[in-house]
């Protein structure tokens, strides 16, 4: 996992890439890559905002107006070709791009020295009288021009606590060193000078444990196992709230929120069982302790300590009250403020207003006569091949026999249309249930038509029968 950045890392990034000093960072705090930072445009003097994600990806350091003026310049792909032809006297690269967008959009090149393909925008291409080599060739040739002897290398690497152990040849070849913590590794001087080479073990330690942005107190293996054991409880909470956010009524991106924080529940389970929370499974001599602890955590997860929230609402709650040690009183305060701002009702199970599908068909009547169960639907044009959702709104008459024929009539027309299963057999009344929606598709020909169910349905009588074979008489 990468280490979480801070404001000093952003300043280092600007120092490395904003070589023209196009902007000045005014923000004093870095939160995340999506949170806008405050800048001063040194071209026009205006204040502008840009998040680190866009800044790193596009490397545009001017304000929007200045950047737009630069992109609308009169430079064309032909001007780029002429610049390369005039300045690339050693024919070190070949331009492959056929279109020029703006000065910060990468162009495709082929390095004629090593044959590799690389990208470079027009701004970087024109620096220092032209940069026409690929990064690897530029690094190799630059290392040859500036040679270091062994004593100079020792002085350079000792500034960061490294000791030279192997033989140094040149700046582009690796050589063995020992870091300040006693790890043996290799460095490449050209990369070391630009902070791109160092001790790998020390690098891993810098982003491990408490230094990692995802640090959870060193109990992640056991805590993750206990958290996964609440899967059934989460399903019950979702079902209790009809798979809707309790504050907004939304049905997407749902999260089950602990009114009593999960870490408090785990600590309570540990207190009741007398089993400590260790870091890993291997730390427990008796493996039954983990099972006992897990069962206690499951038992403490009652239905009244969970609530369904939309992902955005859940994030807002924890931004205000933090992660861990949360209480129902905090959520009650959050709920009241949320209602005052949004004007919605708490524990709203469904929206107050919602449009129905145009192909939803609600029956007008269900009658039975002489072995035929007739379902009447509203008068309309039911097109061939179209899907319609049929809702049986009325009760099926009690006198209906199991093997009756099921037909559909439209409006006041006496014409009947059979209701068939997906395998083209007749639907029986035993397969139908009142106040239930059935997906059907209409199939017509010159003479007649049918309504066919899109999937299989079980017989209500067979579903309840619990007998077994062979049948005894």
C-alpha positions in Angstrom: 0.0 0.0 0.0 1.3 3.5 -0.8 2.1 5.9 2.0 -0.4 8.6 2.6 0.8 11.9 1.2 1.2 15.2 3.0 1.6 18.8 2.0 5.4 18.5 1.8 5.0 15.7 -0.8 2.9 18.1 -2.9 5.5 20.8 -2.7 8.2 18.3 -3.8 6.0 17.3 -6.8 5.6 21.0 -7.8 9.3 21.6 -7.4 10.1 18.7 -9.7 7.6 19.3 -12.5 6.6 22.9 -12.4 10.0 24.0 -13.7 8.6 27.3 -15.2 7.1 28.3 -11.8 3.6 28.7 -13.2 1.9 28.4 -9.9 2.3 28.8 -6.1 0.8 26.5 -3.6 -1.3 28.4 -0.9 -2.9 25.5 0.9 -1.4 24.4 4.2 -3.0 21.0 4.5 -3.4 18.0 2.2 -6.4 15.7 2.8 -6.7 13.4 -0.3 -6.1 13.4 -4.0 -9.7 14.5 -4.7 -9.8 17.4 -2.3 -9.0 20.7 -4.2 -5.9 22.6 -3.2 -5.5 26.4 -3.4 -3.0 27.8 -5.9 -1.9 31.2 -7.1 -1.4 31.5 -10.9 1.9 33.3 -11.5 0.9 34.1 -15.1 -2.2 36.2 -14.4 -2.2 36.5 -10.6 -5.6 34.8 -10.0 -6.4 32.3 -7.3 -7.6 28.8 -8.6 -8.3 25.4 -7.2 -7.1 22.0 -8.5 -7.0 18.6 -6.8 -3.8 16.5 -6.7 -5.2 13.8 -8.9 -5.8 16.1 -11.9 -2.5 18.0 -11.2 -0.5 14.8 -11.3 -2.2 13.3 -14.3 -2.2 16.4 -16.6 0.7 18.4 -15.1 -1.0 21.7 -16.0 0.1 24.3 -13.4 -1.6 27.4 -14.8 -5.2 28.5 -14.0 -7.9 27.4 -16.4 -8.0 30.6 -18.4 -4.2 30.7 -18.9 -4.1 27.0 -19.8 -6.9 27.5 -22.3 -5.0 30.3 -24.0 -1.9 28.1 -24.2 -3.9 25.3 -25.7 -5.4 27.6 -28.4 -2.0 28.7 -29.6 -1.2 28.6 -33.3 1.3 25.7 -33.1 0.5 22.8 -35.4 2.0 19.4 -36.0 4.0 20.8 -38.9 5.6 23.4 -36.5 6.7 20.5 -34.2 8.2 18.6 -37.2 10.1 21.7 -38.3 11.4 22.3 -34.8 12.7 18.7 -34.6 14.2 18.9 -38.1 16.0 22.1 -37.2 17.3 21.2 -33.7 17.7 17.4 -33.7 21.0 17.5 -35.6 22.0 14.0 -34.6 18.6 12.5 -35.7 18.0 11.0 -32.2 14.2 10.7 -32.5 11.3 10.2 -35.0 8.0 11.9 -34.5 5.1 9.4 -34.9 2.1 11.5 -33.9 0.0 13.0 -36.7 -2.0 15.4 -34.6 -1.0 18.2 -32.2 -3.5 19.1 -29.4 -1.7 21.5 -27.1 1.7 22.0 -25.5 1.0 19.7 -22.5 -0.5 16.8 -24.5 2.0 13.9 -25.0 3.3 13.2 -28.5 4.5 9.8 -29.7 8.2 9.4 -30.6 10.6 6.6 -31.5 14.1 6.8 -30.1 16.6 6.2 -33.0 19.4 5.3 -30.5 17.8 2.3 -28.9 14.5 1.8 -30.9 12.2 2.3 -27.9 8.9 4.2 -28.1 8.3 7.0 -25.7 6.0 10.0 -25.1 6.9 13.7 -24.5 4.8 16.9 -24.7 5.9 20.0 -26.6 6.9 21.9 -23.4 9.4 19.2 -22.3 10.6 18.6 -25.9 11.7 22.2 -26.3 13.6 22.5 -23.0 17.4 22.9 -22.9 17.6 23.3 -26.7 15.6 20.2 -27.3 15.2 16.8 -25.5 15.1 14.2 -28.3 16.3 11.1 -26.6 14.2 8.6 -24.7 14.5 8.7 -20.9 16.8 5.7 -20.7 19.2 6.9 -23.4 19.2 10.4 -21.8 20.1 8.9 -18.5 22.9 6.8 -19.9 24.4 9.6 -21.9 24.0 12.1 -19.1 25.8 9.7 -16.7 28.8 9.5 -19.2 29.1 13.3 -19.5 29.2 13.7 -15.7 31.5 11.1 -14.2 32.0 10.5 -10.5 34.9 8.8 -8.9 34.6 6.4 -6.0 35.3 9.0 -3.3 32.6 11.4 -4.7 30.1 8.5 -4.7 30.9 7.7 -1.1 30.3 11.3 -0.1 27.0 11.4 -2.0 25.5 8.2 -0.6 26.8 8.8 3.0 24.5 11.9 3.2 21.6 9.4 3.4 23.3 6.9 5.6 24.6 4.4 2.9 28.1 2.8 2.9 29.8 1.7 -0.3 30.4 -2.1 -0.2 30.9 -3.0 -3.8 32.8 -1.6 -6.8 31.4 1.6 -8.4 31.7 1.6 -12.3 29.5 4.4 -13.6 26.2 6.2 -12.8 24.0 3.9 -14.8 25.2 0.5 -13.4 24.1 -0.8 -10.0 26.6 -1.1 -7.1 26.3 -2.8 -3.7 25.8 -0.7 -0.5 24.8 -1.1 3.1 22.0 1.2 4.5 21.9 2.7 8.0 19.8 -0.2 9.3 22.2 -2.9 8.1 20.3 -3.9 5.0 22.5 -4.9 1.9 21.1 -3.6 -1.4 22.1 -2.1 -4.7 21.8 1.5 -5.9 22.0 3.2 -9.3 23.6 6.5 -8.9 21.7 8.3 -11.7 18.4 7.2 -10.1 19.7 7.8 -6.5 20.4 11.4 -7.3 16.7 11.9 -8.3 15.4 9.9 -5.3 14.3 7.0 -7.5 16.7 4.4 -6.0 17.2 3.3 -2.4 16.9 0.4 0.1 13.8 -1.7 -0.7 13.5 -3.1 2.8 13.6 0.3 4.3 11.0 1.5 1.8 8.6 -1.3 2.8 9.1 -0.5 6.5 8.2 3.2 5.8 4.8 2.2 4.5 4.2 -0.7 6.9 2.4 -0.8 10.3 1.5 2.5 11.8 3.0 4.3 8.7 0.4 2.8 6.4 -2.7 4.8 5.7 -4.9 1.7 6.2 -3.4 1.0 9.7 -6.1 -0.5 12.0 -4.1 -1.0 15.2 -2.2 -4.1 14.3 -5.2 -6.5 14.6 -6.3 -6.6 11.0 -6.2 -10.5 10.6 -8.4 -11.3 13.6 -10.6 -8.2 13.3 -11.2 -8.9 9.6 -12.2 -12.5 10.4 -14.6 -11.3 13.1 -16.1 -8.7 10.8 -16.7 -11.2 8.1 -18.6 -13.4 10.6 -21.4 -10.7 10.7 -22.4 -11.4 7.1 -25.7 -13.0 8.2 -26.5 -10.1 10.5 -25.9 -7.6 7.7 -28.4 -9.5 5.5 -31.0 -9.4 8.2 -30.5 -5.6 8.7 -30.9 -5.0 5.0 -34.1 -7.1 4.9 -35.4 -5.2 8.0 -35.0 -1.9 6.2 -36.4 -3.2 2.9 -33.0 -2.7 1.2 -33.3 1.1 1.5 -31.3 3.8 3.2 -33.0 4.8 6.4 -32.4 8.5 5.8 -32.7 8.9 2.1 -34.8 5.9 0.9 -32.1 5.2 -1.8 -31.5 1.6 -2.9 -28.0 1.8 -4.4 -24.6 1.6 -2.6 -26.0 0.5 0.7 -23.9 0.0 3.8 -25.0 -1.5 7.2 -23.8 0.9 9.8 -23.0 -0.1 13.4 -24.9 2.2 15.9 -22.5 0.7 18.5 -19.1 0.7 16.8 -17.6 -2.7 15.8 -14.5 -2.2 17.8 -16.6 -1.6 21.0 -18.5 -4.9 20.3 -15.2 -6.8 19.8 -13.8 -5.4 23.1 -17.1 -6.3 24.9 -16.8 -9.9 23.5 -13.2 -10.1 24.6 -14.2 -8.9 28.1 -17.1 -11.4 28.4 -15.1 -14.4 27.2 -11.8 -13.4 28.8 -10.0 -14.0 25.5 -7.6 -11.2 24.4 -7.6 -9.8 20.9 -4.3 -10.8 19.4 -2.8 -9.9 16.0 -2.8 -13.2 14.1 -4.4 -16.7 14.2 -1.0 -18.2 15.0 -0.7 -16.2 18.2 -3.5 -18.3 19.8 -2.3 -21.6 21.2 -5.9 -22.9 21.6 -7.7 -22.5 18.3 -11.1 -23.0 20.0 -10.6 -19.5 21.6 -11.1 -17.9 18.1 -14.4 -19.8 17.7 -15.6 -18.8 21.1 -14.7 -15.2 20.5 -16.4 -15.3 17.0 -19.7 -16.8 18.5 -19.8 -14.1 21.2 -19.4 -11.3 18.6 -22.2 -12.8 16.5 -24.4 -13.0 19.7 -23.8 -9.4 20.5 -24.9 -8.3 17.0 -28.6 -7.9 17.7 -31.0 -6.4 15.2 -31.3 -3.1 17.0 -27.6 -2.1 16.7 -27.6 -1.9 12.9 -29.1 0.5 10.4 -28.9 0.8 6.6 -27.3 3.9 5.1 -26.3 5.1 1.7 -22.5 5.1 1.1 -22.4 8.9 0.9 -24.4 9.3 4.2 -22.2 6.8 5.9 -19.0 8.7 4.9 -20.5 12.0 6.1 -21.3 10.4 9.5 -17.7 9.1 10.0 -16.2 12.4 8.8 -18.0 14.1 11.6 -17.7 11.6 14.4 -14.6 9.7 13.3 -14.0 5.9 13.1 -14.4 3.8 16.2 -16.1 4.3 19.5 -19.3 5.5 17.9 -22.5 5.5 19.9 -26.3 5.6 19.2 -26.4 9.1 20.7 -24.0 10.3 17.9 -26.2 8.8 15.2 -29.3 10.4 16.8 -27.7 13.8 16.7 -26.6 13.2 13.1 -30.1 12.0 12.1 -31.7 15.2 13.5 -29.3 17.4 11.7 -29.7 15.4 8.5 -33.5 15.7 8.6 -33.3 19.4 9.2 -31.0 19.9 6.2 -32.5 17.4 3.8 -36.2 17.5 5.0 -36.6 13.7 4.9 -38.2 11.3 7.4 -36.1 8.9 9.5 -36.5 5.2 8.7 -38.4 5.9 5.5 -38.9 2.5 3.9 -39.9 3.7 0.4 -40.1 7.0 -1.6 -43.3 9.0 -1.2 -43.6 9.3 -4.9 -42.5 7.0 -7.7 -43.6 6.4 -11.3 -44.7 3.0 -12.3 -43.5 1.1 -15.4 -45.6 1.7 -18.5 -45.7 -2.1 -19.1 -47.0 -2.8 -15.6 -50.5 -4.4 -16.0 -52.8 -4.6 -12.9 -55.7 -7.0 -13.3 -59.3 -5.6 -13.1 -61.0 -8.8 -12.1 -60.5 -12.6 -11.6 -63.5 -14.9 -12.1 -64.1 -18.6 -12.3 -66.8 -20.4 -14.3 -67.2 -23.9 -15.7 -63.5 -25.0 -15.3 -62.1 -21.7 -16.6 -60.2 -19.1 -14.5 -60.6 -15.8 -16.3 -58.2 -12.9 -15.7 -59.4 -9.5 -17.0 -56.8 -6.8 -17.8 -57.3 -3.2 -18.9 -58.1 -2.4 -22.5 -54.9 -1.5 -24.4 -52.8 -2.6 -27.4 -50.5 -5.4 -26.3 -47.8 -5.7 -28.9 -46.3 -8.9 -30.2 -43.0 -9.8 -28.6 -43.2 -7.2 -25.9 -42.8 -7.9 -22.2 -45.5 -7.0 -19.7 -45.5 -7.4 -15.9 -48.9 -8.9 -14.8 -50.0 -8.2 -11.2 -52.9 -10.3 -9.8 -54.6 -7.6 -7.7 -57.7 -9.7 -6.8 -58.2 -12.9 -4.8 -58.6 -16.1 -6.8 -62.1 -17.5 -6.2 -62.2 -20.2 -3.6 -64.2 -22.5 -5.8 -61.4 -22.7 -8.5 -60.2 -26.2 -9.1 -56.6 -27.0 -9.5 -56.7 -28.2 -13.1 -58.8 -25.3 -14.4 -57.7 -23.5 -17.6 -56.3 -20.0 -17.1 -57.1 -17.4 -19.8 -56.8 -13.7 -20.1 -59.4 -11.3 -21.5 -58.8 -7.6 -22.5 -61.3 -5.0 -21.4 -64.9 -5.8 -22.4 -63.8 -8.1 -25.3 -65.0 -11.7 -25.0 -61.9 -13.0 -26.8 -59.7 -15.2 -24.5 -56.0 -15.6 -24.7 -54.3 -18.6 -22.9 -51.7 -18.0 -20.2 -48.9 -20.5 -20.8 -45.7 -21.5 -19.0 -42.3 -20.9 -20.6 -42.4 -24.5 -21.8 -45.7 -23.9 -23.6 -47.8 -25.9 -21.2 -51.0 -24.4 -19.7 -50.7 -22.5 -16.5 -52.8 -24.0 -13.6 -54.4 -21.9 -10.9 -52.2 -23.7 -8.3 -49.2 -21.8 -9.8 -50.7 -18.4 -9.2 -50.8 -16.3 -6.1 -52.7 -13.1 -5.5 -50.9 -9.7 -5.2 -47.9 -11.2 -7.0 -46.2 -9.9 -10.2 -45.5 -12.3 -13.1 -43.3 -11.4 -16.0 -45.0 -12.3 -19.3 -44.4 -11.9 -23.1 -47.1 -11.5 -25.7 -47.0 -13.8 -28.8 -49.5 -13.2 -31.6 -50.4 -14.6 -35.0 -53.1 -13.8 -37.6 -55.8 -15.7 -35.7 -55.0 -15.4 -32.0 -52.4 -14.9 -29.4 -51.1 -16.0 -26.0 -49.4 -14.6 -22.9 -46.4 -16.7 -21.9 -44.6 -16.6 -18.6 -40.9 -15.8 -18.9 -39.7 -18.2 -16.2 -40.9 -21.3 -14.3 -43.3 -21.1 -11.3 -43.8 -23.6 -8.6 -47.1 -25.2 -7.8 -48.3 -23.9 -4.4 -49.7 -27.2 -3.4 -46.6 -29.2 -4.3 -44.5 -26.6 -2.5 -46.2 -27.3 0.8 -46.4 -31.1 0.4 -43.7 -32.8 2.5 -44.3 -36.5 1.6 -41.7 -38.9 0.3 -41.4 -41.8 -2.0 -42.5 -44.6 -2.2 -46.1 -43.6 -1.6 -47.8 -45.9 0.9 -51.5 -46.6 0.6 
